[in-house]
Amino acid sequence: MMQLDALFERLKFEYLPDQLEAVCEHAAKRRLDYPDFLSKALETEWAGRNRQGIESRMRQARFPAVKTLEQFDFDFQPSIDRQVVRNLAGLSFVERAENVVLLGPPGVGKSHLAIALGVKAIEAGHRVEFQTLDQMMTRLKRAREENRLDRTLKQLTYPKLLIVDEIGYLPLSRDEASLFFRLVNRRYERASMILTSNKSFADWGEVFGEQVIATAILDRLLHHATTINIKGESYRLKEKRRAGLLKSNPSPGATPPNPPSNAEKEEQADLA
């Protein structure tokens, strides 16, 4: 057994030693031959390493919450083509260094889909990073102030998939837009991005402070990209309505409801 322990150490097996007894018991019950036993033993070690790798990449991604495609309510958002999402989940867009842009009003599931595709990429062994646009701009501006912008832009080309969330919620200055253009240009045809925005492409000139920069950004983002435009109600509004905090939409011909109270107005403003 000492010889076996030494081999485990030399081969840097971290998971099979603790599971060896269970693997041997399984092999005896199933009467596995030597090749099948070896396959089962190596599979046990690989499964442990793969699980550790996924956990490590999940931490590095810095998702605000873990979301999966299985959790997404496609019935509530019928405007989404499920086949398009299934194709994206196959991750061929990542292999081809293409982009995905998710458009739609707040609360319709853009961030959920972006994170879910990021989780799929992590499970496939890819490095993923998630940041809101506000977080990204803070990072880039600080890097420039500290004379390490080029190094930071280089670091941001390493993730196989970079997710930038919430484009359009806050307008950028021309200077900030230029920094974002440099990021997009660095990753262009080298690595994939997923972007979410509550603004249509026609409004990106306003978001980025100048139409010329917005056009240059869109030119690179959309050259190889899949765009999903989600048209539907906010999930958050749906949950509020289910809880009775908001009234249901009136049916055609129904008597108009009373004007909302101040409390209802404040509740709806918070959800906007």
N, C-alpha and C positions, 0 to 999 in steps of 0.2 A: 504493500500500500504506500510505503514511503516513496517508492519509485514512481508510482502513479501521481502522488502529490507533487513530486518534483517536475513531472511532465506537465501537469496542470499549470504550475508556476512558470515554466519556461514558455509554454504556449499562451500564457496570460489568460487562461480560462477563469473567468470570475463567477460564472453562474452554474456551470455543470457540476462542479464539486459538491455544492449544496443539494443538488437535485439528483445526484448519481444513484442513490439508493432507490429513489422512486422510478428512475429510468430503468434500472435493472429489474425491478419488480414488474414493471409494465412489460418489459421484454420477455420475462419468464411466463407471464400469464398469456401473452399473445404468441408465445413460442417463435419469437423473431429469430431469423438467421443472422449471421454476423454483419452482413452489409446493412440490413434493416436496423439492427441495434446501433450500429455506428451512425447511421443517418439520423435516428431518433436522438442520440446523444449530442450530435453536432447541432441539430435543430434546436435543442434545449438551450445550448450556449448562444446560438444566434438570436433566438427570441429574447433572451435577457439583454443582450447587447443592443438589439433593435429598440426594445422598450426604453432602455436608458437613453439612447440617442434621441428618441422622440421626446422624452421628458426634457432633455437638455435643450433641444431646438424650440420646444414650446416656451420655455423660460426666456430664451433669447428673443423670441418673436415679440414679446411684451404685448400680447393681446389684452384689451381691457376686460374681456370675458371670453370664454371658450364657447363658440357656436359651431354647430354642425349642420350639414345639409339635411340630415334626417330630422332635425328639429324645425326646419323651415316650413311654414304653412303656405304651400303653393295654392291651396284652394282659396285662401284669402286674397291672394294676388294673382288672379287669372291672366293678367296682362303679360306675365313672365312665361316665355316658352321653355317648358321643362327640358325639352331635348337639347336646347342650347346650353342650359346649365349642366346637364349630364355630360355633354361633350367637353365643357370646360373642366369638369371634375376629373376627366381623363388626363388632364394636365399636359396635353400636347402643346397648348399655348405657351407653357413654361419652357418646354424643350425647344420651341422655336423662337423664344425671346419675344413673344408678342404680348400685347396689353389687353386689359379688360377695363371698360369704363361703365360704371353703374350710375345711372341718372334717375332722379325722382325726388318728390317732396320729402320732407322730414318724416321719419317713422315708418317708411314702407318696407324696410328690410335691407337696405343697401349695405350697411355695415355688417349685418348678419351674413349675407352672401359672401362678402369680401373675406371675412374671417373664416367662414366655412371652407372656402377654396384655399385659404392659407393653411388651414389644418390638414386638408388633403395633401398639399404640397409637402408639409412637414412629415406626414406619414410616409410619403414616397421618398424621403431622404433629403429633401431640399432645405436649404436655409431660407428663412422667411423673416421679414421685419415689418412691424406695423407701427405707424405714427399718424397722428392727425396732421393736417397741413400746418396748424398753429405750432405744434411741437416741432415739426420739421423746420419751419422758418426760424424758430428760436435757436435750434441747434446750428443751423447754417450761419446765422448772424453772429452767434457767439464764436463760432470757429473762425469767421473772418476777422473779428475783433482781436482774436488771439493768434492771428497769422498762421492758421492751420486749416484754412478752407480747402486747399487742394487735397490735403491728406483726408479730410472728412468726406469730401466728394468721392475720393477713391474708396474709402471704407463703405460708402453707400452703394457702390457698384458690386460689392461682394455678395449680398443676399441674392439668391436666385429669383426671389419674388419680393418686391417691395410694395407694401400697401400704404397708400396715402388717403386718409379718410377726411371727410368734411371740407371738401373744396367748395368755396362759395359762401360759407357762413360768415366769414369776415373778409373784407376786401384787402388786397395787398397793395403796398406802395410799389412804384416802378422799380425801386431798388430790390425789394423782396421778390418781385416777379422775375427779375434778372437772375437772382440766385436760384429760383426754382427752375428756370429754363436751363441753367447750367447742370442741374441735377438730371433733368429729363434728357438732356443732350448726352450726358455721360453714359446713361443706361440704354440709349437708343440702339436697338438691334444687338445689344449685348445681354440684357437681362430683362425680365418681365416686370410690369407694374400693374397693380389694380388700383383704380382711383374711384372714389365716390363723390358725387356732387349733387346739390339740390338746385343747380343752375343748368339751363340748357347751354349748348355750345355757343349759341348766339349771344349769350350773356357773359361769356368768359372774358371779353374785352373789359367789361366793367369790373369783374373779379380781379383781374391781373393789372388793372390800372392803365392799360394801354393795349389797343387792338393789335398793334404790330407784334408785341411780345406774345400775346394770347394766340395769334395766328401761328407763330413759330412753334409754340408749345404744342398746339393741336396738330400741326403738321407732322411732328415726330411721334406724338402719342397715337394718332389715328392711322398712321401709315400701315401698321400691322396691328389691328385691334378688333375686338368684339365689343359692341356697345349694347347694353341692355337698358331700356327705358321703362321704368316701373311706374305705372299709373294706377294708383289705388289709394285706399284710406290708410291712415296711420294705425299701426298695431297698438300704439299707446292709447289712441282715441277709442279703438275697439274695446280694449280692456276697461277703460273708463266707462264706456257705454254699457258693457256687460255688468259692471258693478253698480249701475244706476246713477253714476255721477254725471253722465251726459245723456240727453234725450236722443232717441233714435231718429234717423232721417225720416221726415214725413213722406207718406205715400202720395202719388199724384192725386189731386183733387181733395186732399185732406185739408181740414181747417188749419190755418197757420197757427203755430204755437205762440204762446205769450212771449214777449221779449225776455231774454235771459236776465237773470238777476246779476247783481254786481259780483257775487261769489262765483257764479257760473262763468262770467266774463273773465274773472281772474284765473279760473281753472283752465279755460281755453287758451288764455294768453300764455300760461306756463307751458302748455303743450305745443305751442306754435314753433 
